[in-house]
Amino acid sequence: MTYQYLAATCTLVAFTLILGGEGTMAATENNSAGQEITTSSGLKYIDQVLGTGDVAVAGKTATVHYTGWLENGKKFDSSVDRGQPFPFPLGGGRVIKGWDEGVQGMKVGGKRKLTIPSDLGYGSRGAGGVIPPNATLIFDVELLGVK
């Protein structure tokens, strides 16, 4: 086991404990862009760009741009297309669980691809005829701000 691996593991454990324990995750200083991470909840994410600004943590309001797709490649929503960033209270249960978990730990300026299993999305109910039941969701998320 290398020192770098041990340091990265300890940092991730510390962030996880600070941000709420099992089922949460956070990007670490040692996390490299392009590496797919799978959390204990089943959420997968890839940091495409590591931001350099403030860190998104529970209790803060995160403002993001996003585009969402189904696994078949069908786009179902995009704040980018509307030209309207989306603010939401992080960790407050106001968005799907995959977003509350997946945006935590991002830094402003960061871009992350989230692959959200259905139980962290809309589950067996789906959403409004646009998202079918039990759908895995894929989002490209850019963190624009944290307040």
SERO-4910 file (N, C-alpha, C, O; in steps of 0.05 Angstrom, whole numbers):
BEGIN
 pado doro    nc1    nc2    nc3   cac1   cac2   cac3    cc1    cc2    cc3    oc1    oc2    oc3
  Met    A     17    -23      0      0      0      0     18     25      0     36     27     17
  Thr    A     13     43    -19     30     67    -21     20     88     -2     -3     88      7
  Tyr    A     37    107      4     30    130     21      8    146      8    -11    155     21
  Gln    A      9    150    -19    -11    166    -33    -39    152    -30    -59    166    -26
  Tyr    A    -39    126    -34    -65    111    -32    -76    114     -4   -100    119      0
  Leu    A    -59    110     16    -68    112     44    -78    140     51    -98    143     64
  Ala    A    -64    160     41    -72    188     46    -99    194     33   -116    206     45
  Ala    A   -103    184      9   -128    189     -5   -151    174      9   -173    185     12
  Thr    A   -146    150     18   -166    135     32   -174    148     58   -198    150     65
  Cys    A   -154    157     74   -160    171     99   -175    197     94   -193    203    110
  Thr    A   -168    212     73   -182    237     67   -211    231     60   -229    245     70
  Leu    A   -216    210     44   -244    204     36   -260    195     60   -283    203     63
  Val    A   -248    179     78   -262    170    102   -269    194    119   -291    196    130
  Ala    A   -251    213    122   -256    237    139   -278    253    127   -296    262    141
  Phe    A   -278    258    100   -299    273     88   -326    259     91   -347    271     96
  Thr    A   -326    232     88   -351    217     90   -362    220    118   -387    224    121
  Leu    A   -346    218    138   -355    221    166   -366    250    171   -387    253    184
  Ile    A   -352    269    161   -360    297    164   -387    302    150   -404    317    160
  Leu    A   -390    291    126   -414    297    110   -437    278    115   -458    280    102
  Gly    A   -435    260    134   -460    246    142   -458    216    142   -478    202    145
  Gly    A   -435    204    139   -432    175    143   -438    159    118   -435    169     95
  Glu    A   -446    135    122   -450    115    100   -470    126     80   -490    138     87
  Gly    A   -464    120     54   -482    128     33   -476    156     22   -488    164      3
  Thr    A   -457    170     34   -449    196     24   -421    193     12   -407    174     18
  Met    A   -414    213     -3   -387    213    -14   -378    241    -19   -393    260    -19
  Ala    A   -352    243    -23   -341    269    -29   -316    265    -46   -301    246    -43
  Ala    A   -311    284    -64   -286    283    -79   -264    292    -60   -268    309    -43
  Thr    A   -241    281    -64   -218    289    -47   -198    304    -63   -199    305    -88
  Glu    A   -180    317    -50   -158    331    -63   -142    312    -81   -132    321   -102
  Asn    A   -140    287    -73   -124    268    -88   -140    254   -110   -128    238   -125
  Asn    A   -166    259   -112   -182    246   -132   -175    258   -159   -174    282   -162
  Ser    A   -170    241   -179   -162    251   -205   -186    251   -224   -203    233   -223
  Ala    A   -187    271   -241   -208    272   -261   -207    248   -279   -185    238   -285
  Gly    A   -230    238   -287   -231    215   -305   -233    188   -292   -238    169   -306
  Gln    A   -230    186   -266   -231    161   -252   -260    156   -243   -271    173   -228
  Glu    A   -272    133   -250   -299    127   -241   -299    117   -213   -283     99   -206
  Ile    A   -316    128   -196   -319    121   -168   -347    109   -165   -366    121   -175
  Thr    A   -349     87   -150   -375     76   -142   -378     78   -112   -361     68    -98
  Thr    A   -399     91   -103   -403     94    -74   -418     70    -63   -427     53    -78
  Ser    A   -420     69    -36   -433     46    -23   -463     44    -30   -475     23    -28
  Ser    A   -474     66    -38   -503     67    -46   -508     57    -74   -531     51    -81
  Gly    A   -486     55    -90   -489     46   -118   -487     69   -138   -486     65   -162
  Leu    A   -485     94   -128   -481    117   -145   -453    115   -158   -434    108   -145
  Lys    A   -452    121   -184   -426    123   -197   -421    151   -207   -440    165   -215
  Tyr    A   -396    160   -205   -391    187   -215   -362    188   -226   -345    173   -217
  Ile    A   -359    206   -244   -333    212   -256   -329    242   -255   -346    257   -266
  Asp    A   -308    252   -243   -302    280   -243   -288    286   -270   -266    276   -275
  Gln    A   -302    301   -287   -291    307   -313   -272    332   -311   -252    334   -325
  Val    A   -280    350   -293   -263    373   -287   -264    377   -257   -286    378   -245
  Leu    A   -241    379   -244   -240    384   -215   -241    414   -211   -223    428   -220
  Gly    A   -261    424   -197   -263    453   -192   -243    462   -173   -229    446   -160
  Thr    A   -241    488   -170   -221    500   -151   -234    519   -131   -221    530   -114
  Gly    A   -261    522   -133   -275    540   -115   -285    527    -89   -274    507    -81
  Asp    A   -306    539    -78   -318    529    -53   -328    501    -57   -337    494    -79
  Val    A   -329    486    -35   -338    458    -35   -368    457    -29   -377    471    -11
  Ala    A   -382    441    -44   -411    437    -39   -414    417    -16   -405    394    -17
  Val    A   -427    426      6   -433    409     29   -462    412     37   -475    432     30
  Ala    A   -472    392     51   -500    392     60   -505    417     77   -488    426     93
  Gly    A   -529    428     73   -536    453     87   -531    478     71   -542    499     77
  Lys    A   -516    476     49   -511    499     32   -529    497      7   -541    475      2
  Thr    A   -533    519     -7   -548    519    -32   -528    516    -55   -510    533    -58
  Ala    A   -531    495    -71   -514    491    -94   -529    501   -119   -553    497   -121
  Thr    A   -515    515   -136   -527    523   -162   -512    509   -184   -487    510   -185
  Val    A   -527    494   -200   -515    477   -221   -528    482   -248   -550    493   -250
  His    A   -513    475   -268   -524    470   -295   -523    440   -298   -504    427   -289
  Tyr    A   -543    428   -311   -544    399   -315   -557    392   -341   -573    407   -352
  Thr    A   -551    368   -350   -566    355   -372   -570    326   -363   -551    313   -354
  Gly    A   -595    316   -366   -601    289   -358   -609    272   -382   -624    280   -399
  Trp    A   -600    247   -381   -606    227   -402   -615    201   -390   -608    195   -367
  Leu    A   -631    186   -405   -636    158   -398   -613    142   -409   -597    152   -425
  Glu    A   -612    117   -401   -590     99   -411   -591     95   -441   -570     90   -453
  Asn    A   -614     98   -453   -616     95   -483   -607    120   -498   -608    120   -523
  Gly    A   -597    140   -483   -587    164   -496   -607    186   -500   -600    208   -510
  Lys    A   -632    181   -492   -653    202   -495   -650    223   -473   -651    218   -450
  Lys    A   -646    248   -483   -645    271   -464   -673    277   -454   -692    279   -469
  Phe    A   -675    280   -427   -702    286   -416   -703    313   -402   -725    323   -397
  Asp    A   -681    326   -397   -682    352   -384   -654    365   -386   -634    351   -386
  Ser    A   -654    392   -387   -628    406   -388   -632    435   -380   -646    450   -393
  Ser    A   -619    443   -358   -619    471   -350   -602    487   -370   -606    511   -374
  Val    A   -582    474   -382   -565    487   -402   -582    496   -426   -579    518   -435
  Asp    A   -599    478   -436   -616    484   -459   -635    507   -452   -640    524   -470
  Arg    A   -644    509   -428   -662    530   -420   -647    556   -413   -660    577   -412
  Gly    A   -621    554   -409   -606    577   -401   -612    587   -373   -609    610   -366
  Gln    A   -621    568   -356   -629    575   -328   -615    556   -308   -623    533   -306
  Pro    A   -594    565   -295   -582    549   -274   -602    541   -253   -622    555   -249
  Phe    A   -597    518   -240   -616    507   -220   -604    508   -192   -584    494   -187
  Pro    A   -615    524   -174   -605    525   -146   -622    505   -129   -646    503   -133
  Phe    A   -609    491   -110   -624    474    -92   -608    471    -66   -584    472    -66
  Pro    A   -623    467    -44   -610    462    -18   -598    434    -17   -613    414    -20
  Leu    A   -572    432    -14   -559    406    -15   -563    391     10   -560    401     33
  Gly    A   -571    365      7   -575    348     30   -602    351     44   -606    340     65
  Gly    A   -619    367     32   -645    372     44   -668    355     34   -690    358     43
  Gly    A   -662    336     16   -683    319      6   -702    333    -14   -723    322    -20
  Arg    A   -694    356    -25   -711    370    -44   -707    360    -73   -722    367    -90
  Val    A   -686    345    -76   -680    333   -103   -677    303    -99   -678    293    -76
  Ile    A   -674    288   -120   -670    259   -118   -645    253   -101   -626    269   -101
  Lys    A   -645    230    -88   -623    223    -70   -596    222    -85   -575    230    -74
  Gly    A   -596    214   -110   -571    213   -126   -559    240   -130   -534    242   -132
  Trp    A   -575    261   -131   -564    289   -133   -554    298   -106   -532    309   -104
  Asp    A   -569    293    -84   -560    301    -58   -533    288    -52   -515    301    -41
  Glu    A   -529    263    -59   -504    250    -55   -483    258    -75   -460    262    -68
  Gly    A   -491    259   -100   -471    262   -122   -459    290   -125   -437    292   -135
  Val    A   -473    311   -115   -462    338   -117   -444    344    -93   -427    361    -95
  Gln    A   -449    331    -71   -432    336    -47   -403    330    -53   -396    310    -66
  Gly    A   -386    348    -45   -357    345    -49   -347    358    -74   -322    361    -77
  Met    A   -365    366    -92   -355    380   -116   -346    408   -107   -354    419    -87
  Lys    A   -327    419   -123   -318    446   -119   -329    463   -142   -332    454   -165
  Val    A   -335    488   -136   -344    507   -157   -325    506   -180   -301    508   -177
  Gly    A   -337    504   -204   -321    502   -229   -318    473   -238   -310    468   -260
  Gly    A   -326    454   -220   -323    426   -226   -346    416   -244   -368    427   -244
  Lys    A   -339    395   -259   -359    381   -276   -358    352   -270   -336    340   -268
  Arg    A   -381    340   -266   -383    312   -257   -405    298   -272   -427    309   -276
  Lys    A   -399    273   -280   -419    256   -293   -429    237   -271   -413    223   -259
  Leu    A   -456    237   -267   -468    220   -247   -484    198   -261   -499    204   -280
  Thr    A   -480    173   -252   -497    151   -261   -513    142   -237   -501    131   -218
  Ile    A   -539    147   -237   -556    144   -214   -574    120   -217   -591    120   -234
  Pro    A   -571    100   -200   -589     77   -201   -617     85   -194   -621    105   -180
  Ser    A   -637     70   -203   -665     78   -199   -673     83   -170   -689    100   -165
  Asp    A   -661     68   -151   -669     72   -123   -659     98   -112   -668    107    -91
  Leu    A   -640    111   -125   -631    138   -117   -643    160   -135   -637    183   -133
  Gly    A   -660    150   -154   -673    169   -173   -703    169   -167   -712    177   -145
  Tyr    A   -719    160   -187   -748    161   -184   -760    133   -178   -784    131   -175
  Gly    A   -743    113   -176   -752     86   -168   -773     74   -186   -774     80   -210
  Ser    A   -790     58   -174   -811     44   -190   -833     62   -199   -850     53   -216
  Arg    A   -835     86   -189   -857    104   -198   -850    120   -223   -868    129   -237
  Gly    A   -824    123   -230   -817    139   -253   -824    168   -248   -829    176   -225
  Ala    A   -826    184   -269   -832    213   -265   -846    224   -290   -835    226   -311
  Gly    A   -871    231   -286   -886    247   -306   -887    236   -334   -890    252   -353
  Gly    A   -885    211   -338   -886    200   -365   -860    205   -381   -858    196   -404
  Val    A   -841    219   -369   -816    225   -382   -794    205   -374   -778    196   -390
  Ile    A   -794    198   -348   -775    179   -338   -790    154   -331   -807    154   -313
  Pro    A   -784    132   -344   -798    107   -339   -791     95   -312   -771    102   -300
  Pro    A   -808     77   -302   -802     64   -276   -775     50   -277   -768     39   -298
  Asn    A   -762     50   -255   -736     35   -252   -714     44   -270   -696     28   -277
  Ala    A   -715     69   -279   -695     79   -298   -669     87   -284   -670    100   -263
  Thr    A   -647     80   -295   -621     91   -287   -618    117   -302   -624    119   -325
  Leu    A   -609    138   -287   -607    165   -298   -578    173   -300   -561    166   -283
  Ile    A   -571    187   -321   -544    197   -326   -546    228   -328   -561    239   -344
  Phe    A   -530    241   -311   -530    270   -311   -501    280   -314   -482    270   -302
  Asp    A   -498    301   -331   -474    317   -331   -481    342   -314   -500    356   -320
  Val    A   -465    347   -293   -470    368   -274   -446    386   -273   -423    377   -270
  Glu    A   -450    413   -274   -429    432   -270   -437    449   -246   -459    461   -245
  Leu    A   -420    450   -226   -425    466   -202   -417    495   -207   -393    501   -211
  Leu    A   -437    513   -208   -432    541   -214   -428    558   -189   -413    578   -190
  Gly    A   -440    550   -166   -437    566   -142   -447    551   -118   -462    532   -119
  Val    A   -438    560    -94   -446    549    -68   -450    573    -50   -433    590    -47
  Lys    A   -473    574    -36   -479    595    -17   -487    583     10   -493    597     29
***
